[in-house]
Amino acid sequence: MSAEIRSRAASIEGSALGGFGVQPPTRAELRAQGKAHRSDLPLAAHAESGADRPDRDAVGVLRAQEDAREHGLIPLRYGRMAASPFAFLRGSAAVMARDLAASPSTGLTVQLCGDAHVASFGMYAAPDRSLVFDLNDFDETYPGPFEWDVKRLAASVVVAARAGGASDAARHAAAVTTVKSYRKTIAAMAAMPPLEAWYARVEVDELAARLRRTALGKGVRRAAKKSLRNTGDVAVGKLTEAAPDGRLRFRADQPLLVPVDDPLESGIDARVAVLFDRYLSTLTPDRQVLLSRFGYRAVAHKVVGVGSVGTRALVLLFESGDGDALLLQVKQAGRSVLETISPAASTSPEHAGRRVVDGQRLLQAASDPFLGWTEGTRLPRREYFVRQLRDMKGGVDLTALDGEGLAMYGRVCGAVLARAHARAGSAAMIAGYLGGSSAFDEAVASFAVDYADVTERDHAALCAAIADGVVPATTV
């Protein structure tokens, strides 16, 4: 076990990794420790937003991130964030992180997703090829207080419900439902034997069956069908074309997809070879054997996401001897927005790409078998994480859900987040702190409603800065 992983595990409340043979605390002891935290931070205190600071400048926080991004893509990032308050929320994890850091904290540490809004949950293929529903965005993962993820999730439910025209009462009820689901599920996970809790996961077929009589159930079934069609082969068909010699190459769709080859950028193939070799060293031998059956063909720059726009993202094309294609995404990893503000922060991780990979493996019930990390060859040396591109990934269409549907979806996401936190922290301590009342649910719902107002004001400020020519923006 690396020093970094041991340090992270030791920071999680209730961890028993202090030494071999040390008797772990019982569930009852952990619950009692969690309950004792209420005297330091009452449940009702979670209604505070931390966003009323006089020096708060959301647009300034976003602009401070520009130095670490490809400058030519920065206007596209702002254009996508300006599309709606929800799009702004998705791209402004750094803004909300600062607000959460200014609010009261429990100190009950887990490995956070770091960006747990409703669009960070979705479907994908587990290694056994079954379709699962789980968290699927870990760019900002870092240890921190469990409630930070819960509050970001609840706020995103309210912002999404506002976009759908839900009433004030419906938006508040959706937030309460989301947080209650988290609280109930973390209590259930705390009561399970460790192995049972560790292997728990949400199968999409089972989820659709439980929701079959609801509007959300229809959305889940529709999304599942689409996810099953969203395979690597489909992505290959959309992103590539046959070159004159018959081999596949990437299509040009600038600035979203920009093929790169040696005549355009001398030495690119050699640099990709080094980057790929470093990535292979992070995989288990069986994955290395599988990848040895494919040969490298091409590389392209590909724009992804909302908040990620401007960070470097590559897609690599491989083919087997018989023409079977494989696409790998190589995505730049930087410092988490939580690294300097989390109460659990100590030193920066040794490798930003490994930070993402380790966090994903810890939080997800099943992870991409090709997940790994690497770094570039040029200075300043960029660090990356690697994964498959579009391996049955998909998600529910949130715009098709009304207030009731979003409340139900929030309930599902709240339960999934609790399951992730049970792997990444002490479920018993969190359950002990939250207790059996609805006090935490109501407090975080009040936070979420208030923070939706904050998000709308921040979005308006960004749009005004764009209109005034202060912030560059474009759409594609």
Backbone torsions as a table, in degrees:
resi	resn	phi	psi	omega
1	MET	NA	128.7	-178.3
2	SER	-69.6	157.9	178.7
3	ALA	-61.3	-35.4	-178.8
4	GLU	-65.6	-45.5	-179.8
5	ILE	-67.2	-41.0	178.6
6	ARG	-62.0	-41.8	178.9
7	SER	-62.6	-42.2	180.0
8	ARG	-64.8	-44.6	-178.8
9	ALA	-64.5	-37.9	-179.1
10	ALA	-67.6	-22.8	-179.8
11	SER	-78.3	-16.1	-179.6
12	ILE	-79.2	130.4	-177.2
13	GLU	-57.4	136.8	177.4
14	GLY	83.7	1.0	-178.9
15	SER	-62.1	141.1	179.9
16	ALA	-115.3	29.4	-177.2
17	LEU	-91.4	17.7	-178.2
18	GLY	-68.0	-25.0	-180.0
19	GLY	-177.0	152.0	-179.3
20	PHE	-64.2	133.6	177.3
21	GLY	87.2	-2.7	178.4
22	VAL	-70.1	130.8	-178.9
23	GLN	-73.0	118.5	178.5
24	PRO	-65.1	152.9	176.8
25	PRO	-67.0	155.8	177.9
26	THR	-79.1	165.3	176.9
27	ARG	-60.5	-40.8	-179.0
28	ALA	-62.8	-40.6	178.5
29	GLU	-65.4	-40.6	179.7
30	LEU	-67.3	-40.4	177.7
31	ARG	-61.8	-41.3	179.7
32	ALA	-63.2	-40.2	177.7
33	GLN	-64.0	-40.7	178.3
34	GLY	-64.4	-43.8	179.2
35	LYS	-60.2	-36.4	-179.2
36	ALA	-63.3	-24.7	179.4
37	HIS	-67.5	-19.0	179.7
38	ARG	-65.0	-26.5	178.5
39	SER	-70.9	-27.1	176.9
40	ASP	-83.7	-35.3	-179.1
41	LEU	-141.8	96.5	179.3
42	PRO	-59.6	151.0	-177.6
43	LEU	-59.3	-35.1	-177.8
44	ALA	-65.4	-20.2	-177.3
45	ALA	-68.8	-14.6	-178.7
46	HIS	-73.4	-2.7	175.5
47	ALA	-74.4	-18.3	-178.8
48	GLU	-70.0	136.7	-174.7
49	SER	-91.6	-28.6	-175.8
50	GLY	75.2	7.5	-175.4
51	ALA	-104.0	14.4	-177.6
52	ASP	-102.9	23.6	-179.2
53	ARG	-73.6	138.5	-177.5
54	PRO	-66.0	-26.0	-177.1
55	ASP	-96.3	11.9	-176.2
56	ARG	-68.2	133.1	-178.0
57	ASP	-145.6	91.1	-175.1
58	ALA	-62.5	-45.1	-179.7
59	VAL	-64.4	-37.3	177.3
60	GLY	-62.4	-38.2	177.7
61	VAL	-63.0	-43.3	179.1
62	LEU	-64.0	-42.6	-177.9
63	ARG	-67.0	-28.8	178.4
64	ALA	-66.9	-17.3	179.0
65	GLN	-85.3	-5.9	-171.9
66	GLU	-67.3	-32.2	-176.2
67	ASP	-61.9	-26.3	-177.4
68	ALA	-91.9	10.3	-174.9
69	ARG	-122.7	163.4	174.8
70	GLU	-70.8	114.9	-171.4
71	HIS	-61.1	-31.4	-179.6
72	GLY	-67.5	-18.8	-178.2
73	LEU	-101.5	-6.6	-178.2
74	ILE	-59.0	-43.0	177.7
75	PRO	-59.8	-33.5	178.3
76	LEU	-67.2	-38.4	176.9
77	ARG	-59.1	-49.9	-178.6
78	TYR	-66.8	-34.5	177.1
79	GLY	-62.3	-41.0	178.6
80	ARG	-69.5	-38.8	-179.7
81	MET	-69.1	-29.3	-178.4
82	ALA	-76.2	-8.0	-174.6
83	ALA	-62.3	-33.0	-177.8
84	SER	-169.4	162.9	174.6
85	PRO	-58.4	-36.2	179.2
86	PHE	-67.7	-40.2	176.1
87	ALA	-62.3	-37.9	176.8
88	PHE	-62.8	-45.4	179.2
89	LEU	-58.4	-43.7	-179.6
90	ARG	-59.0	-38.9	-175.3
91	GLY	-90.6	-1.8	-172.1
92	SER	-116.7	42.3	178.2
93	ALA	-57.6	-35.2	-179.3
94	ALA	-65.4	-35.4	179.6
95	VAL	-66.8	-49.4	-178.3
96	MET	-67.3	-33.7	178.8
97	ALA	-59.6	-41.0	179.1
98	ARG	-66.8	-37.1	178.1
99	ASP	-67.1	-42.7	178.6
100	LEU	-63.7	-37.1	179.2
101	ALA	-65.5	-24.4	179.5
102	ALA	-88.6	-3.9	179.7
103	SER	-98.9	165.6	-179.9
104	PRO	-59.7	144.7	-176.9
105	SER	-126.0	140.7	178.8
106	THR	-75.1	-30.2	-172.4
107	GLY	79.0	4.3	176.9
108	LEU	-85.4	103.7	-166.8
109	THR	-91.0	136.5	169.0
110	VAL	-132.9	171.9	167.1
111	GLN	-78.7	110.6	-177.3
112	LEU	-79.5	148.4	164.8
113	CYS	-62.5	-43.2	178.0
114	GLY	89.8	-14.8	-179.4
115	ASP	-150.9	54.2	-168.7
116	ALA	-87.0	55.4	172.9
117	HIS	-86.3	170.0	-172.3
118	VAL	-62.8	-25.6	178.9
119	ALA	-80.2	-3.1	176.5
120	SER	-90.9	7.7	175.6
121	PHE	-112.9	144.7	179.7
122	GLY	-176.9	-170.7	-177.0
123	MET	-104.8	150.2	174.1
124	TYR	-164.4	167.6	-178.2
125	ALA	-85.3	125.7	172.2
126	ALA	-73.8	165.5	179.9
127	PRO	-56.6	-26.2	177.2
128	ASP	-85.3	6.7	175.5
129	ARG	75.2	6.5	172.0
130	SER	-80.1	154.3	-177.8
131	LEU	-91.1	124.3	-179.0
132	VAL	-120.5	160.2	177.3
133	PHE	-116.5	126.0	-173.8
134	ASP	-163.9	176.6	167.8
135	LEU	-59.9	144.0	-179.7
136	ASN	-142.1	20.2	177.2
137	ASP	-137.8	118.7	-172.3
138	PHE	-130.6	19.5	-178.1
139	ASP	-57.0	-32.4	-175.4
140	GLU	-105.0	11.1	-175.1
141	THR	-57.8	138.4	-177.2
142	TYR	-172.7	152.7	176.9
143	PRO	-67.5	142.5	178.2
144	GLY	-177.6	-179.1	-177.8
145	PRO	-64.6	133.0	-174.2
146	PHE	-55.3	-33.4	-173.0
147	GLU	-69.0	-18.2	179.6
148	TRP	-63.1	-43.9	176.0
149	ASP	-63.9	-41.9	-178.0
150	VAL	-62.7	-42.8	-178.5
151	LYS	-68.0	-39.2	178.4
152	ARG	-66.3	-39.6	177.4
153	LEU	-62.5	-48.7	-178.3
154	ALA	-62.4	-41.4	178.7
155	ALA	-63.0	-39.1	-179.2
156	SER	-67.2	-33.3	176.7
157	VAL	-63.2	-43.8	-179.3
158	VAL	-67.0	-43.4	179.3
159	VAL	-62.3	-42.8	178.6
160	ALA	-66.2	-38.6	179.2
161	ALA	-66.2	-36.4	175.9
162	ARG	-62.9	-42.0	179.3
163	ALA	-61.5	-30.5	179.0
164	GLY	-86.3	2.5	177.2
165	GLY	81.2	17.3	179.4
166	ALA	-67.6	150.9	-180.0
167	SER	-71.2	165.9	177.7
168	ASP	-56.8	-44.1	-178.8
169	ALA	-64.1	-40.7	-179.2
170	ALA	-67.4	-37.7	179.4
171	ARG	-65.9	-44.4	178.3
172	HIS	-63.2	-42.7	-179.7
173	ALA	-63.4	-37.0	179.0
174	ALA	-64.6	-39.7	178.2
175	ALA	-66.5	-43.4	178.6
176	VAL	-60.1	-45.1	-179.7
177	THR	-60.1	-41.6	-179.7
178	THR	-62.2	-48.5	-176.5
179	VAL	-71.6	-38.1	177.1
180	LYS	-60.6	-40.7	178.7
181	SER	-62.1	-41.7	176.3
182	TYR	-60.0	-48.4	-176.0
183	ARG	-63.0	-44.2	-178.7
184	LYS	-66.9	-39.7	-177.4
185	THR	-71.8	-38.6	179.7
186	ILE	-65.4	-33.2	176.4
187	ALA	-67.3	-40.8	178.8
188	ALA	-66.6	-39.9	178.9
189	MET	-66.0	-34.8	179.7
190	ALA	-65.3	-25.9	-178.9
191	ALA	-85.7	-10.3	-177.7
192	MET	-82.5	153.3	168.0
193	PRO	-61.0	148.8	-174.9
194	PRO	-53.0	-43.3	-178.2
195	LEU	-67.4	-39.4	179.3
196	GLU	-63.6	-42.6	178.3
197	ALA	-65.9	-38.2	-177.1
198	TRP	-64.6	-39.9	-174.7
199	TYR	-91.7	-0.3	179.3
200	ALA	-63.6	138.9	176.8
201	ARG	-154.4	162.7	-178.3
202	VAL	-103.2	110.4	175.3
203	GLU	-82.3	134.9	-176.7
204	VAL	-63.8	-38.8	178.7
205	ASP	-60.0	-43.0	179.5
206	GLU	-68.2	-38.8	179.0
207	LEU	-63.2	-45.3	179.4
208	ALA	-63.1	-37.4	179.5
209	ALA	-66.1	-40.5	179.9
210	ARG	-67.6	-28.0	-176.4
211	LEU	-104.3	16.6	-167.9
212	ARG	-61.6	-27.7	-177.7
213	ARG	-94.9	12.3	-176.2
214	THR	-117.7	162.8	176.2
215	ALA	-64.1	-35.4	178.1
216	LEU	-64.7	-36.4	178.1
217	GLY	-58.5	-40.3	176.6
218	LYS	-63.4	-41.8	178.6
219	GLY	-63.5	-39.1	179.0
220	VAL	-66.1	-43.9	179.7
221	ARG	-64.7	-40.1	178.7
222	ARG	-64.1	-43.7	179.8
223	ALA	-66.3	-36.4	-180.0
224	ALA	-64.8	-42.9	178.3
225	LYS	-61.8	-41.9	179.3
226	LYS	-66.3	-40.2	-179.7
227	SER	-63.0	-40.3	-179.1
228	LEU	-64.2	-25.1	177.8
229	ARG	-89.0	-13.8	-175.9
230	ASN	-88.4	64.9	-176.0
231	THR	-95.5	172.6	176.3
232	GLY	-61.0	-34.3	179.2
233	ASP	-63.7	-39.9	177.9
234	VAL	-65.2	-42.2	178.2
235	ALA	-61.4	-39.8	177.9
236	VAL	-60.5	-42.3	179.4
237	GLY	-63.6	-33.5	-178.8
238	LYS	-82.3	-32.9	-170.9
239	LEU	-99.6	-13.8	-174.7
240	THR	-124.0	169.1	176.2
241	GLU	-149.4	167.1	179.2
242	ALA	-83.6	129.9	175.1
243	ALA	-78.3	167.8	178.7
244	PRO	-54.2	-30.0	-179.8
245	ASP	-85.3	3.3	177.7
246	GLY	92.3	-13.9	179.0
247	ARG	-80.4	156.4	179.2
248	LEU	-75.4	148.1	172.0
249	ARG	-145.5	163.1	179.1
250	PHE	-74.9	143.9	172.5
251	ARG	-74.9	157.6	174.3
252	ALA	-98.6	124.8	177.2
253	ASP	-144.8	66.2	-173.2
254	GLN	-69.0	142.5	1.8
255	PRO	-92.1	7.5	-173.6
256	LEU	-75.6	-34.0	179.0
257	LEU	-141.0	115.4	-174.2
258	VAL	-124.4	102.8	178.2
259	PRO	-64.0	147.3	178.5
260	VAL	-131.7	132.2	173.3
261	ASP	-139.2	173.5	-173.8
262	ASP	-59.2	-39.1	177.9
263	PRO	-61.1	-30.8	179.4
264	LEU	-84.3	-35.6	-177.8
265	GLU	-139.7	96.0	-173.8
266	SER	-56.4	131.2	175.9
267	GLY	87.6	4.9	-175.7
268	ILE	-63.6	-40.5	-178.8
269	ASP	-63.4	-39.0	179.0
270	ALA	-66.0	-39.5	179.6
271	ARG	-69.0	-37.9	176.5
272	VAL	-64.1	-37.6	179.3
273	ALA	-60.9	-43.0	178.3
274	VAL	-66.5	-44.8	179.5
275	LEU	-59.0	-43.1	-178.8
276	PHE	-68.8	-38.6	179.2
277	ASP	-63.4	-40.2	177.8
278	ARG	-66.4	-36.9	176.5
279	TYR	-63.8	-44.5	-179.3
280	LEU	-56.4	-35.6	-177.3
281	SER	-67.1	-14.3	179.3
282	THR	-93.0	-3.6	-178.2
283	LEU	-97.7	158.4	174.7
284	THR	-73.3	157.2	-176.0
285	PRO	-55.2	-36.7	-178.6
286	ASP	-65.8	-37.5	176.7
287	ARG	-67.6	-36.3	177.6
288	GLN	-63.5	-40.9	178.3
289	VAL	-62.8	-43.6	-180.0
290	LEU	-61.3	-44.7	-178.9
291	LEU	-69.4	-22.5	179.1
292	SER	-66.9	-12.8	179.7
293	ARG	-87.2	5.0	177.9
294	PHE	-124.2	147.8	176.2
295	GLY	-116.0	144.8	-178.7
296	TYR	-67.3	139.2	179.6
297	ARG	-122.7	-46.8	-172.3
298	ALA	-159.8	164.1	178.1
299	VAL	-136.6	148.2	176.1
300	ALA	-147.1	153.2	168.9
301	HIS	-83.2	137.1	-178.5
302	LYS	-136.7	126.6	177.6
303	VAL	-77.2	135.1	-179.4
304	VAL	-135.9	149.4	168.1
305	GLY	71.6	-160.4	177.2
306	VAL	-117.3	-68.1	178.9
307	GLY	-65.9	-23.4	-178.0
308	SER	-81.8	-12.7	-176.8
309	VAL	-58.7	130.0	-177.9
310	GLY	106.0	-25.5	171.2
311	THR	-79.3	151.5	-174.7
312	ARG	-74.9	129.7	176.8
313	ALA	-135.5	125.4	178.8
314	LEU	-111.7	154.6	169.6
315	VAL	-127.2	131.4	-177.3
316	LEU	-109.6	135.0	179.1
317	LEU	-106.0	129.4	176.4
318	PHE	-125.5	152.4	175.8
319	GLU	-135.8	144.2	172.0
320	SER	-79.2	174.4	179.2
321	GLY	-62.0	-23.1	-179.6
322	ASP	-101.1	11.6	175.0
323	GLY	89.0	9.9	174.6
324	ASP	-75.7	129.3	-172.4
325	ALA	-100.8	152.7	175.1
326	LEU	-139.3	132.8	177.5
327	LEU	-113.2	128.7	174.4
328	LEU	-116.8	135.9	175.1
329	GLN	-97.5	131.7	177.5
330	VAL	-115.4	108.0	-170.8
331	LYS	-115.2	133.2	-179.3
332	GLN	-64.1	136.7	175.5
333	ALA	-116.5	128.1	177.1
334	GLY	-114.5	-157.7	176.6
335	ARG	-74.4	137.2	174.0
336	SER	-63.7	146.5	177.2
337	VAL	-64.7	-11.8	-178.9
338	LEU	-94.0	-9.8	-169.0
339	GLU	-60.8	-36.0	-176.5
340	THR	-98.6	-5.6	-174.2
341	ILE	-120.3	-15.2	-179.5
342	SER	-70.0	139.3	175.1
343	PRO	-58.8	-22.3	179.9
344	ALA	-87.7	-1.8	-176.9
345	ALA	-66.4	136.8	174.8
346	SER	-129.9	-90.1	174.2
347	THR	-111.7	157.6	178.8
348	SER	-66.3	147.3	177.8
349	PRO	-57.6	152.2	-178.5
350	GLU	-63.1	-32.2	-176.9
351	HIS	-145.8	121.5	-176.2
352	ALA	-64.3	-36.4	177.6
353	GLY	-65.0	-40.4	178.1
354	ARG	-67.7	-33.7	176.2
355	ARG	-55.5	-46.2	-180.0
356	VAL	-64.7	-46.2	-177.4
357	VAL	-64.0	-47.3	-179.7
358	ASP	-62.2	-41.8	179.0
359	GLY	-64.4	-42.2	179.6
360	GLN	-63.6	-45.7	-179.7
361	ARG	-63.3	-33.0	-179.6
362	LEU	-74.1	-39.8	-173.3
363	LEU	-86.6	-34.1	-177.8
364	GLN	-81.8	144.6	176.2
365	ALA	-72.4	-29.1	177.5
366	ALA	-148.0	131.1	-174.6
367	SER	-119.8	160.7	178.2
368	ASP	-55.0	125.5	-179.5
369	PRO	-65.8	-17.6	-179.8
370	PHE	-96.9	12.1	-179.2
371	LEU	-68.4	127.7	179.3
372	GLY	-163.0	-171.3	-178.1
373	TRP	-141.1	164.2	-178.5
374	THR	-163.7	-175.8	175.3
375	GLU	-148.4	158.4	-179.3
376	GLY	-77.9	-177.4	-176.1
377	THR	-108.6	-17.2	-177.1
378	ARG	-95.6	154.5	175.3
379	LEU	-93.3	140.6	-5.9
380	PRO	-68.3	135.6	-172.0
381	ARG	-75.1	117.9	177.7
382	ARG	-82.5	145.9	177.1
383	GLU	-109.1	143.8	-172.7
384	TYR	-134.3	159.6	162.2
385	PHE	-118.2	155.5	-172.7
386	VAL	-125.9	141.9	178.3
387	ARG	-156.1	169.1	173.3
388	GLN	-69.0	153.6	175.5
389	LEU	-98.4	120.9	172.7
390	ARG	57.7	50.6	175.7
391	ASP	-86.8	81.1	-179.1
392	MET	61.8	29.8	178.7
393	LYS	-77.1	144.3	178.2
394	GLY	-172.6	173.9	-179.3
395	GLY	-157.2	163.3	178.9
396	VAL	-71.6	140.7	177.0
397	ASP	-75.4	101.4	-175.2
398	LEU	-67.7	-27.5	-178.6
399	THR	-68.6	-17.7	-179.4
400	ALA	-88.9	-1.0	-176.6
401	LEU	-100.6	136.5	173.1
402	ASP	-85.4	-172.5	-178.1
403	GLY	-58.3	-42.4	179.3
404	GLU	-66.0	-41.0	178.8
405	GLY	-65.1	-39.5	177.8
406	LEU	-67.5	-34.7	176.4
407	ALA	-62.9	-41.6	179.0
408	MET	-67.3	-40.2	178.0
409	TYR	-66.2	-40.5	175.6
410	GLY	-59.8	-36.3	178.0
411	ARG	-63.1	-41.5	178.2
412	VAL	-65.1	-46.6	-179.1
413	CYS	-64.7	-38.1	177.8
414	GLY	-61.3	-40.4	178.7
415	ALA	-67.5	-41.0	-180.0
416	VAL	-65.9	-39.6	177.9
417	LEU	-63.4	-41.0	178.6
418	ALA	-63.5	-40.2	177.6
419	ARG	-61.6	-40.5	178.1
420	ALA	-64.6	-44.2	179.6
421	HIS	-65.8	-29.6	177.9
422	ALA	-67.6	-30.8	173.9
423	ARG	-74.2	-34.3	-167.7
424	ALA	-101.6	4.1	-178.6
425	GLY	-163.6	-164.9	-179.9
426	SER	-96.1	101.3	178.6
427	ALA	-60.7	-36.5	-178.0
428	ALA	-65.9	-40.0	178.2
429	MET	-66.6	-42.9	179.2
430	ILE	-64.4	-43.9	178.8
431	ALA	-62.1	-39.1	177.9
432	GLY	-64.1	-39.2	178.5
433	TYR	-67.4	-43.8	-175.7
434	LEU	-73.3	-32.6	178.4
435	GLY	67.8	-165.4	-174.8
436	GLY	-104.6	-0.9	-178.7
437	SER	-89.5	173.7	179.3
438	SER	-93.7	12.7	-174.8
439	ALA	-60.1	-44.5	179.6
440	PHE	-67.0	-40.8	-179.8
441	ASP	-57.2	-48.9	-176.5
442	GLU	-68.9	-38.2	-179.2
443	ALA	-65.0	-46.5	-179.0
444	VAL	-69.9	-33.1	175.6
445	ALA	-62.7	-41.6	176.4
446	SER	-62.8	-42.5	174.6
447	PHE	-56.5	-46.9	-175.1
448	ALA	-63.1	-41.7	179.1
449	VAL	-64.7	-44.6	178.0
450	ASP	-63.8	-39.9	-177.0
451	TYR	-72.2	-25.6	173.1
452	ALA	-62.9	-38.6	175.0
453	ASP	-62.5	-43.3	179.2
454	VAL	-60.5	-43.6	-178.9
455	THR	-62.6	-41.6	178.9
456	GLU	-64.7	-38.4	177.1
457	ARG	-67.1	-40.9	178.5
458	ASP	-64.4	-41.1	178.1
459	HIS	-62.0	-43.2	178.2
460	ALA	-63.1	-37.5	179.0
461	ALA	-65.2	-40.0	177.6
462	LEU	-64.9	-45.2	179.6
463	CYS	-61.2	-38.2	178.4
464	ALA	-66.3	-40.0	179.1
465	ALA	-65.8	-34.7	176.9
466	ILE	-68.1	-46.2	-179.8
467	ALA	-60.9	-33.5	-178.8
468	ASP	-83.0	-3.4	-179.7
469	GLY	80.4	8.3	179.7
470	VAL	-76.1	-37.7	-179.5
471	VAL	-115.2	128.2	179.7
472	PRO	-78.0	142.1	179.6
473	ALA	-150.4	144.7	175.5
474	THR	-151.1	162.2	176.3
475	THR	-127.8	154.7	178.2
476	VAL	-127.8	NA	NA
